[in-house]
């Protein structure tokens, strides 16, 4: 692909595609009277001595305009353009990027080259890119990680691009689509989801067999899973065994769609009754003999066979299927009694076009390819949960891997998905997580930890308000 050349401004260059001219006649019989024939011949002789009186141009020859120019010029090729796409390497590997982004885009739009930038690397972080006036044309991140994006003034409405490109947003799951509005607190869309993280409870079948314990089942509650987990804590042959890692408390908040910030007052909601109940439940999951110590590599424990259960996403199945000797399966994400039937919340990664991007139009075309049925189907087959409503696409989930055929993969899609609540433009989850760590590992009482987290979140909200004035 040709280079786009030196970048000299924040604005993308205008690039257009020539419209197709009037198509030539396909031929056919034409009847002309005698006088008309003489008149046509005379005019032809006047215009050009090289052209004699004839019965017209051959079928399929291009017509001429008033100035004699060919009006059916070949369509001019689009100007080559490079779309710089910033993402964390943990969100999509370089190999998957080529498979689901670079290759399908090049097939659909040969003039567009997509360049991957890993913003988790030093020198290419989002802050460094903005400081260097190298704002990416596309940016992908999760709902939890958009606070910095907002603080840097990169939010940009894509409503007009959706309209001009006639992109059908009705194809996208409405709960997932609305997540972007809920997360940002805006009424317009600043991006579109790419894939959704579906969650389930993984369990080690060999360890359950070793402990002579029945396997977990679909639709169990957190309390039932906790009572199952406590049976696994023991030391045997120099190996310490544990029962459960449920992930941090923000996951429990998502499941209940607990509000982090009151959108009307822009004040923290971390001291609401729902949060108090969640802290108490989650503390009961951690404060049991079967819980791994702080700082433990819980995924490592699971894959090595010393952790019985771990709550994780569908992408984890992709790596677990290649672990030699690991005999695992899954059941539905444990339910909270306050929200029966619900698993984890929608957890998409968003595709955003930043304010100041130079190639906004081309960037949206890249998004349209990534959200095409073809790409989403291929992703579903490779264990990436599609954001589209198409059931045939969801039915193909994980089908690329025959070794998963015997596993309960439908557990990822059985529960309903909880909606997400606004974070108020700040990383509200960090305050909740830090407070919970203080409760579990430092002995702070729940009420004190919640009050302090509430105060810290309110301070962050006020600081953000002052910055954006």
Residue pairs with C-beta under 8 A, 6 or more apart in sequence:
1 80
1 82
1 106
1 111
1 113
2 80
3 80
3 82
4 80
4 81
4 82
4 359
7 133
7 134
7 358
9 358
10 133
10 135
10 356
10 357
10 358
11 358
12 137
12 357
12 358
12 359
12 360
12 361
12 362
13 79
13 358
15 78
15 79
15 81
15 361
15 362
17 75
17 76
17 78
18 73
18 75
18 76
20 72
20 75
21 71
21 72
21 73
22 63
22 71
22 72
23 72
24 60
24 61
24 62
24 63
24 72
25 59
25 60
25 63
26 59
26 60
27 58
27 59
27 60
28 59
30 56
32 40
37 53
40 53
41 52
41 53
44 51
44 52
44 53
44 54
45 51
45 52
45 53
57 63
62 70
62 71
62 72
63 71
63 72
64 70
64 71
65 71
77 111
78 109
78 111
79 111
80 111
80 112
80 113
81 111
81 112
81 113
81 359
81 362
82 112
82 113
82 114
82 115
82 359
83 112
83 113
83 114
83 115
83 137
83 138
83 359
83 362
83 363
83 366
84 115
84 117
84 134
84 136
84 137
84 138
84 359
85 101
85 114
85 115
85 116
85 117
85 136
85 137
85 138
85 139
85 140
85 366
86 117
86 118
86 119
86 124
86 126
86 129
86 136
86 138
86 139
86 140
87 97
87 116
87 117
87 118
87 119
87 139
87 140
87 141
88 118
88 119
88 120
88 140
88 141
89 118
89 120
89 121
90 120
91 140
91 141
91 142
91 349
92 100
92 101
92 140
94 116
96 382
97 116
99 378
99 382
100 370
100 375
100 378
100 379
100 384
101 114
101 116
101 366
101 369
101 370
102 114
102 116
104 369
104 370
104 372
104 374
104 375
105 112
105 114
105 365
105 366
105 369
105 370
106 112
106 113
106 114
108 365
108 369
108 372
109 362
109 365
109 366
109 369
112 362
112 365
112 366
114 138
114 366
117 124
117 129
117 136
118 124
119 125
119 126
119 129
119 139
126 139
126 148
126 149
126 152
126 154
127 148
127 152
129 135
129 136
130 152
130 154
130 356
135 154
135 354
135 355
135 356
135 357
135 358
136 354
136 357
137 353
137 354
137 357
137 358
137 359
137 360
137 362
137 363
138 351
138 352
138 353
138 357
138 363
138 366
138 367
139 149
139 154
139 351
139 352
139 353
139 354
140 194
140 349
140 350
140 351
140 352
141 149
141 349
141 350
141 352
142 347
142 348
142 349
142 350
143 179
143 180
143 183
143 347
143 348
143 350
143 420
143 423
144 250
144 423
144 427
144 429
145 427
146 183
146 184
146 350
146 423
147 423
147 425
147 426
147 427
149 155
149 352
149 354
150 184
150 425
151 425
151 464
151 467
153 355
154 352
154 354
154 355
154 356
155 184
155 186
155 190
155 352
155 355
156 190
156 352
156 353
156 354
156 355
156 356
156 357
156 360
157 186
157 188
157 189
157 190
158 189
158 190
158 191
158 192
158 352
158 353
158 364
159 188
159 189
161 167
161 353
161 360
161 361
161 364
162 169
162 189
162 364
165 364
165 365
165 368
167 364
167 368
167 371
169 177
169 189
169 192
170 389
171 371
171 388
171 389
171 390
172 192
172 193
172 371
172 387
172 388
172 389
173 196
173 346
173 387
173 388
173 389
175 346
175 417
175 419
176 193
176 196
176 346
176 348
176 387
176 417
177 189
177 192
177 193
177 387
178 419
179 193
179 346
179 348
179 419
179 420
180 189
180 190
180 191
180 192
180 193
180 348
180 350
181 187
181 188
181 189
182 419
182 420
182 421
182 422
183 420
183 422
183 423
184 190
184 422
184 425
185 263
185 422
185 424
185 425
190 352
190 353
191 350
191 351
191 352
191 353
192 350
192 351
192 367
192 371
193 348
193 349
193 350
193 351
193 387
194 348
194 349
194 350
194 351
194 370
194 371
194 387
195 348
195 349
195 379
195 384
195 385
195 386
195 387
196 346
196 347
196 348
196 385
196 386
196 387
196 417
197 313
197 314
197 315
197 344
197 347
197 348
197 349
197 385
198 313
198 314
198 343
198 344
198 347
198 385
198 412
198 413
199 251
199 311
199 312
199 313
199 314
199 333
199 343
199 344
199 347
199 412
200 311
200 312
200 314
200 330
200 331
200 332
200 333
200 343
200 411
200 412
201 216
201 225
201 309
201 310
201 311
201 330
201 331
201 332
201 333
201 334
201 411
202 302
202 309
202 310
202 311
202 312
202 316
202 317
202 320
202 328
202 329
202 330
203 215
203 216
203 308
203 309
203 328
203 329
203 330
203 331
204 302
204 305
204 307
204 308
204 309
204 326
204 327
204 328
205 215
205 327
205 328
205 329
206 305
206 327
207 232
207 241
207 305
207 306
207 307
207 308
208 214
208 215
208 308
211 231
211 232
211 241
211 308
213 228
213 231
213 232
213 308
215 329
215 331
216 225
216 228
216 309
216 331
217 331
218 331
218 332
218 408
218 411
218 414
219 332
219 335
220 228
220 331
220 332
220 334
220 335
221 334
221 335
221 336
221 337
222 246
222 252
222 281
222 285
222 334
222 335
222 336
223 281
223 284
223 337
224 334
225 244
225 246
225 309
225 334
226 244
226 284
226 285
226 288
228 243
228 244
228 308
228 309
229 242
229 243
229 244
229 288
229 290
229 291
229 308
229 309
230 243
230 288
230 289
230 290
231 243
231 290
232 241
232 242
232 243
232 244
232 290
232 308
233 241
233 242
233 243
233 288
233 289
233 290
234 240
234 241
235 241
239 306
240 306
241 306
241 307
241 308
242 290
242 291
242 292
242 301
242 306
242 307
242 308
243 288
243 289
243 290
243 291
243 307
243 308
243 309
244 285
244 290
244 291
244 307
244 308
244 309
244 310
245 291
245 292
245 298
245 301
245 302
245 307
245 309
245 310
245 311
246 252
246 282
246 285
246 286
246 311
246 334
247 311
247 312
248 433
248 436
249 278
249 279
249 282
249 432
249 433
249 436
250 429
250 432
250 433
251 311
251 344
252 278
252 281
252 282
252 336
253 260
253 275
253 278
253 429
253 432
254 344
254 345
254 347
254 418
254 420
255 333
255 336
255 339
255 342
255 343
255 344
255 345
255 418
256 274
256 278
256 336
256 338
256 339
256 418
257 339
257 345
257 418
257 419
257 420
257 421
258 269
258 272
258 274
258 275
258 278
258 421
259 269
259 272
259 274
259 421
259 422
260 268
260 269
260 270
260 421
260 422
260 423
260 424
260 428
260 429
260 432
260 457
261 267
261 268
261 269
261 421
261 422
261 423
261 424
261 428
261 457
261 461
262 268
262 269
263 422
263 424
266 424
266 461
266 465
267 458
267 461
268 428
268 431
268 453
268 454
268 455
268 457
268 458
268 461
269 275
270 428
270 431
270 432
270 435
270 450
270 453
270 454
270 457
271 450
271 451
271 454
274 338
275 432
275 450
276 446
276 447
276 450
277 338
279 435
279 436
279 439
279 446
279 449
279 450
280 446
281 336
282 436
283 436
283 439
283 440
283 446
285 291
286 440
287 440
290 308
292 298
292 301
292 307
294 440
294 441
298 307
298 310
299 310
299 312
299 316
301 307
302 309
302 310
302 328
303 320
303 323
303 326
305 326
311 333
311 334
313 347
314 383
314 384
314 385
314 397
314 398
314 412
315 383
315 384
317 330
317 383
317 398
317 404
317 407
317 409
318 382
318 383
320 326
320 328
321 401
321 403
321 404
328 407
329 407
329 408
330 407
330 408
330 409
330 411
330 412
331 408
331 411
332 343
332 411
332 414
332 415
333 343
333 344
333 411
333 415
335 341
335 342
335 343
335 415
336 342
339 418
341 415
341 416
342 415
342 416
342 417
342 418
343 414
343 415
343 416
343 417
343 418
344 415
344 417
344 418
345 417
345 418
345 419
345 420
346 417
346 418
346 419
346 420
348 387
351 367
351 370
353 360
353 363
353 364
353 367
357 363
369 375
371 387
371 388
373 388
373 390
373 393
376 386
376 387
376 388
376 390
376 393
377 386
377 392
377 393
377 396
379 386
380 386
380 393
380 394
380 396
380 397
380 398
381 396
381 397
381 398
381 399
381 400
382 398
382 400
383 397
383 398
383 400
383 401
385 397
385 412
385 413
386 393
386 394
394 413
397 409
397 412
397 413
398 404
398 409
423 429
424 461
424 464
425 461
425 464
426 457
426 460
426 461
426 464
428 457
428 460
431 453
431 456
431 457
431 460
432 453
434 453
435 444
435 449
435 450
435 452
435 453
436 449
438 444
438 449
439 445
439 446
439 449
